[in-house]
Amino acid sequence: HCRLSLFDQILFVAANVAYYLAGMEAIRQYFNQFVVLQDAEWQAFAACLQKRSLAKKEKLLVLGQVCQEICFIESGSFRFYHEREDGTEWVTAFFFAGDFVTNYRSVITHQPSS
């Protein structure tokens, strides 16, 4: 049973990578930089995580959707961008393996992304 009050949901995002336990170890190592969790604590936390894969160019969040997840990138890369009226893209940020990615404003306020 999941008992996290800090996050509603954390999703592992792995671009075109099969599910394997190495991803769980990657996020555990990330958190170990700040606080070392005992095995029982880690197992309780890990039970709350969900892992999924996205295809190349698949969107994690579309403008106007409410963001409901905080994602840890196991492998691959993501970018935040806006489409201009003329069809060009304006890139505002890049995220890589080992990074967390989310639309914090939308997650916290439960308002549509903008």
CORJONOR-V221805 format. One record per pair of residues at least 4 apart in sequence whose ideal C-beta (glycine too) atoms are under 7 Angstrom apart, sorted by the first residue. I is the first residue (numbers start at 1). GAP is how many residues later the second one is. Records with the same first field share a line. If there is no record, write none. Layout:
I->GAP + GAP
//
This chain:
2->45 + 46
3->41
4->41 + 44
7->63
8->60
9->41 + 59 + 60
10->38 + 39 + 60 + 62
11->39 + 41 + 58 + 60
12->11 + 37 + 38 + 39 + 40 + 60 + 62
13->39 + 41 + 47 + 58 + 60 + 61
14->9 + 37 + 39 + 60 + 61 + 62
15->38 + 39 + 41 + 60 + 61
16->37 + 39 + 40
17->36 + 57 + 58
19->32
21->4
22->4
23->4 + 28 + 51
24->4 + 22
25->4
26->4 + 48 + 72
27->4 + 45
28->4 + 14
30->68
31->4 + 6
32->4
37->4 + 5 + 8
38->4
39->4
40->4
41->4
42->4
43->4
54->4 + 6
60->11 + 18
61->4 + 6 + 42 + 52
63->50
64->48 + 49
65->47 + 48
66->40 + 44 + 45 + 46
67->35 + 36 + 39 + 40 + 46
68->39
69->33
70->30 + 32 + 37
71->29 + 30 + 31
72->28
73->5 + 22 + 23 + 24 + 25 + 26 + 28
74->23
75->22
76->21
77->17 + 18 + 19
78->17 + 23
79->12 + 14 + 15
80->12 + 13
81->8 + 9 + 10 + 11
82->8 + 10
83->4 + 6
84->4 + 6
95->4 + 6
102->5
103->4 + 10
104->4
105->4
106->5 + 6 + 7
//
